[in-house]
């Protein structure tokens, strides 16, 4: 479970990104976080794996209090259970797909083996299985920079799966993809969520995509949670409150 209890976040430049956020997320939920750019969406999800530090309030993730005392070996152990998927894929283009996925296993092996790229048979089976689950096994020995954008994002998701995470955080995972590819990638997230009971929290720009795939929506405006509930309850009036204005076609449509 993830529990935000009156969590606030103020950046060093004085920007108040989140204000007294109180949210509880159960294991296995699929949540879309929506709102304008700068509303606090990315901050919300990046607090979960301590990419940013909480300024005030309490954040608990799977029985771990995420605060300034969580660091070093304990922080690394904590992060193993949380996968992160970015808009930019974060793959190493000049190496193979399987080596990109194997990077998720680095925390599980001695440092000298990681340095030399000496992965065990078990690690390789885990990596290949993750690729297979996402229907991209045939690309295992292709260079990552030879893939399409959609294939790259599926490899990034496979790399996250190879961590055996309980939570996957996705920061605008389909923002740079065309509509058809974006739909397929969102189906992959949906599959991972349903089949493996992995909590998915996705920061989404396009409202239609968020409402189509997430079962729960958190709407944020200027750092405050305006709505937290089933996607089925989100209507135009609520969207006006979340966004503070009428939405454009670019906001609403998938692409």
C-alpha positions as CSV (number, residue, x, y, z in Angstrom):
1,X,0.0,0.0,0.0
2,X,1.0,3.6,-0.7
3,X,-0.2,6.2,1.8
4,X,0.3,10.0,1.5
5,X,-0.7,11.7,4.7
6,X,-0.8,15.5,4.4
7,X,2.3,15.4,2.1
8,X,3.7,18.7,0.9
9,X,6.7,19.3,-1.4
10,X,8.5,22.6,-1.8
11,X,11.5,22.8,-4.1
12,X,14.6,24.8,-3.2
13,X,13.5,27.6,-5.6
14,X,10.4,28.1,-3.4
15,X,7.9,26.4,-5.8
16,X,5.2,24.6,-3.8
17,X,4.6,21.5,-5.9
18,X,2.2,19.6,-3.6
19,X,0.0,20.9,-0.8
20,X,-1.3,18.6,2.0
21,X,-1.9,15.6,-0.3
22,X,-3.7,12.7,1.4
23,X,-4.1,9.7,-0.8
24,X,-4.1,5.9,-0.2
25,X,-3.4,3.4,-3.0
26,X,-3.9,-0.3,-2.6
27,X,-1.8,-3.0,-4.2
28,X,-2.9,-3.8,-7.8
29,X,-4.6,-0.6,-8.6
30,X,-4.2,1.2,-12.0
31,X,-4.2,4.9,-11.5
32,X,-3.9,7.8,-13.9
33,X,-2.7,11.2,-12.5
34,X,-4.0,14.0,-14.7
35,X,-3.7,17.8,-14.7
36,X,-1.9,20.7,-16.4
37,X,1.8,20.8,-16.9
38,X,3.3,22.0,-13.6
39,X,0.3,20.9,-11.5
40,X,2.4,18.4,-9.5
41,X,1.8,15.2,-11.3
42,X,5.4,14.2,-11.8
43,X,6.3,15.3,-8.3
44,X,3.6,13.0,-6.9
45,X,4.9,9.9,-8.5
46,X,8.6,10.8,-8.0
47,X,8.1,11.0,-4.3
48,X,7.0,7.4,-4.2
49,X,10.5,6.1,-5.1
50,X,12.3,9.0,-3.4
51,X,13.6,10.6,-6.6
52,X,12.4,13.7,-4.7
53,X,12.2,14.2,-1.0
54,X,9.0,14.9,1.0
55,X,9.0,18.4,2.6
56,X,6.2,17.8,5.0
57,X,3.7,15.1,6.1
58,X,4.2,11.4,5.9
59,X,4.7,9.0,3.0
60,X,4.6,5.3,3.6
61,X,5.2,2.8,0.7
62,X,4.8,-0.9,1.5
63,X,5.4,-0.4,5.2
64,X,8.5,1.8,4.6
65,X,8.5,5.4,5.8
66,X,9.9,7.4,2.9
67,X,11.9,10.2,4.5
68,X,15.4,11.6,5.0
69,X,16.4,8.6,7.0
70,X,15.9,6.2,4.0
71,X,19.3,6.2,2.3
72,X,22.3,4.1,1.2
73,X,21.7,0.3,1.2
74,X,18.2,0.6,2.6
75,X,17.2,3.0,-0.2
76,X,18.6,0.8,-2.9
77,X,16.8,-2.2,-1.4
78,X,13.5,-0.2,-1.3
79,X,13.8,0.9,-4.9
80,X,14.2,-2.6,-6.2
81,X,10.4,-3.1,-5.7
82,X,9.5,0.0,-7.6
83,X,9.9,0.2,-11.4
84,X,10.1,3.5,-13.3
85,X,9.2,4.0,-17.0
86,X,10.0,7.4,-18.6
87,X,8.7,9.2,-21.7
88,X,12.3,9.1,-23.1
89,X,12.7,5.3,-22.7
90,X,16.1,5.6,-21.1
91,X,17.7,2.8,-23.1
92,X,21.3,2.4,-24.1
93,X,21.0,2.5,-27.9
94,X,24.3,1.1,-28.8
95,X,23.8,-2.2,-27.0
96,X,21.3,-5.1,-27.4
97,X,17.8,-5.2,-26.1
98,X,18.5,-8.1,-23.7
99,X,21.4,-6.2,-22.2
100,X,19.1,-3.2,-21.6
101,X,16.7,-5.5,-19.8
102,X,19.5,-7.2,-17.8
103,X,20.4,-3.8,-16.4
104,X,17.4,-4.3,-14.1
105,X,19.3,-7.2,-12.5
106,X,22.4,-5.2,-11.5
107,X,21.2,-4.7,-7.9
108,X,21.0,-8.5,-7.5
109,X,24.6,-9.4,-8.4
110,X,28.1,-8.6,-7.1
111,X,29.4,-5.3,-8.4
112,X,32.3,-6.9,-10.3
113,X,30.0,-9.1,-12.3
114,X,27.8,-6.1,-13.1
115,X,30.9,-4.1,-14.2
116,X,31.9,-6.9,-16.6
117,X,28.4,-7.7,-17.7
118,X,28.6,-11.3,-16.3
119,X,25.0,-12.2,-15.8
120,X,23.9,-15.7,-14.7
121,X,21.7,-18.0,-16.7
122,X,18.9,-17.3,-14.3
123,X,19.2,-13.6,-14.9
124,X,19.1,-14.1,-18.7
125,X,16.0,-16.3,-18.4
126,X,14.3,-13.6,-16.3
127,X,15.2,-11.0,-19.0
128,X,14.0,-13.1,-21.9
129,X,10.8,-14.0,-20.0
130,X,10.0,-10.3,-19.5
131,X,10.5,-9.6,-23.2
132,X,8.3,-12.6,-24.0
133,X,5.5,-11.4,-21.7
134,X,5.4,-8.2,-23.7
135,X,5.6,-9.8,-27.1
136,X,9.0,-8.5,-28.1
137,X,11.2,-11.6,-27.5
138,X,12.3,-11.7,-31.2
139,X,14.1,-8.4,-30.7
140,X,16.2,-9.6,-27.8
141,X,19.5,-9.5,-29.7
142,X,18.8,-6.4,-31.8
143,X,20.4,-3.1,-31.0
144,X,18.1,-0.9,-29.0
145,X,18.6,2.0,-31.4
146,X,17.2,-0.1,-34.3
147,X,13.7,-0.3,-32.6
148,X,10.7,1.9,-33.1
149,X,9.5,4.2,-30.4
150,X,6.8,1.8,-29.3
151,X,9.2,-1.1,-29.2
152,X,11.6,0.9,-27.1
153,X,8.9,1.7,-24.6
154,X,8.0,-2.0,-24.4
155,X,11.6,-2.9,-23.8
156,X,11.7,-0.2,-21.0
157,X,8.6,-1.9,-19.5
158,X,10.2,-5.3,-19.8
159,X,13.3,-4.0,-18.0
160,X,11.1,-2.8,-15.2
161,X,9.3,-6.2,-15.1
162,X,12.7,-7.9,-14.7
163,X,13.0,-6.2,-11.4
164,X,10.0,-8.1,-10.2
165,X,8.4,-4.9,-8.9
166,X,5.3,-4.4,-6.8
167,X,4.8,-0.9,-8.2
168,X,5.5,0.7,-11.6
169,X,5.6,4.4,-11.9
170,X,5.1,5.8,-15.4
171,X,5.9,9.4,-16.2
172,X,4.1,10.4,-19.5
173,X,4.9,6.9,-20.9
174,X,3.1,7.4,-24.3
175,X,3.4,11.2,-24.8
176,X,6.0,10.8,-27.6
177,X,4.2,7.9,-29.4
178,X,1.6,7.9,-32.3
179,X,-2.0,7.0,-31.4
180,X,-1.8,3.3,-32.6
181,X,1.5,2.7,-30.8
182,X,0.4,4.5,-27.7
183,X,-2.7,2.3,-27.5
184,X,-0.6,-0.8,-27.7
185,X,1.7,0.4,-25.0
186,X,-1.2,1.3,-22.7
187,X,-2.6,-2.2,-23.3
188,X,0.8,-3.6,-22.2
189,X,0.5,-1.6,-18.9
190,X,-3.0,-2.9,-18.5
191,X,-1.8,-6.5,-19.0
192,X,1.0,-6.1,-16.5
193,X,-1.4,-4.6,-14.0
194,X,-4.1,-7.3,-14.3
195,X,-1.9,-10.4,-14.8
196,X,0.7,-9.7,-12.2
197,X,-1.2,-7.6,-9.7
198,X,1.4,-4.8,-10.1
199,X,0.3,-1.3,-9.0
200,X,0.6,1.1,-11.9
201,X,0.6,4.9,-11.3
202,X,0.8,6.8,-14.6
203,X,1.2,10.5,-15.1
204,X,-0.9,11.1,-18.2
205,X,-1.3,14.2,-20.5
206,X,-4.1,13.0,-22.7
207,X,-7.4,12.6,-20.8
208,X,-9.0,10.1,-23.2
209,X,-6.1,7.7,-22.8
210,X,-6.2,8.1,-19.0
211,X,-9.9,7.4,-18.7
212,X,-9.8,4.5,-21.1
213,X,-7.1,2.4,-19.3
214,X,-7.0,3.5,-15.6
215,X,-9.7,2.4,-13.2
216,X,-9.0,5.3,-10.8
217,X,-8.1,8.9,-11.5
218,X,-6.3,11.5,-9.4
219,X,-6.8,15.0,-10.7
220,X,-4.3,17.7,-9.5
221,X,-4.5,21.5,-9.8
222,X,-1.7,23.7,-8.5
223,X,-0.4,21.0,-6.2
224,X,-3.8,20.1,-4.7
225,X,-5.9,16.9,-5.3
226,X,-9.1,18.1,-6.8
227,X,-10.5,14.6,-7.5
228,X,-9.7,11.1,-6.5
229,X,-12.1,8.4,-7.6
230,X,-13.3,6.0,-10.3
231,X,-12.5,7.0,-13.9
232,X,-16.1,6.4,-14.7
233,X,-17.1,9.5,-12.6
234,X,-14.9,11.9,-14.5
235,X,-17.1,14.3,-16.6
236,X,-16.6,17.6,-18.3
237,X,-17.5,19.7,-15.2
238,X,-14.9,17.8,-13.2
239,X,-12.3,18.3,-15.9
240,X,-12.9,22.0,-15.8
241,X,-12.2,22.0,-12.1
242,X,-9.0,19.9,-12.5
243,X,-7.7,22.0,-15.4
244,X,-9.1,25.3,-14.4
245,X,-10.4,25.9,-18.0
246,X,-12.2,24.3,-20.9
247,X,-10.0,21.6,-22.4
248,X,-8.7,21.8,-26.0
249,X,-8.9,18.8,-28.4
250,X,-5.2,18.3,-27.8
251,X,-5.8,17.8,-24.1
252,X,-8.7,15.4,-24.5
253,X,-7.8,13.4,-27.5
254,X,-5.2,10.6,-27.4
255,X,-3.1,12.2,-30.1
